[in-house]
Amino acid sequence: MFRKDNHGMTIGIGDELPEEQQQLLWDNLDSFLSSNKEDQIDRFQIYKMSVIQVNGSTMQKVIHIQEYPLLIEENTYAVDKPVDSTVFIYLEDGQ
């Protein structure tokens, strides 16, 4: 079973990704883990982040992808400093 309360990250993510985007990713991942059965969750999660313009405002676009079973979810957020980045998350069993 995957634990949603165990967030580890590399130094690169901690140093290069603003805290606001880190929190967006963890919140998104926690929600995903809580709302899906374990057999619907791939161990490998991908988050593609990009800067977009929406009605004249600069926004953070986040595309959450997993390969099996295929999942592609797209969300847009208002943040202070949007970034272009891709984050790979590998889920471990919560033993």
C-alpha positions, 0 to 999 in steps of 0.5 A, a space after each residue: 500500500 502506498 502511503 500518502 504521508 511519506 514525502 521524500 525528495 531529491 536535493 534538486 527538487 528541494 533546491 530548484 522547485 519553489 515551495 509553492 509548486 512542491 506543495 501543489 505536487 504533494 497535494 495533487 499526489 495525496 489526493 490521487 492516492 486517496 481517491 484511487 485503488 492501489 491496482 489503479 496506481 502506477 509506481 511511476 508518476 510524472 508531473 509536467 509543469 509549464 508556464 501559460 497565459 490565461 486571460 492575461 494572467 501568468 499561470 502554472 499548468 500541471 499535467 499529471 501522467 502515469 503510464 499504466 493504467 493510463 492517466 493524464 490529468 491537466 490542471 491550472 493554478 494561480 501561483 506567484 512564480 510559475 516554472 517550466 519543469 518535469 518532476 518524476 515521482 517513484 512511489 514505494 510501498 509504505 512498509 
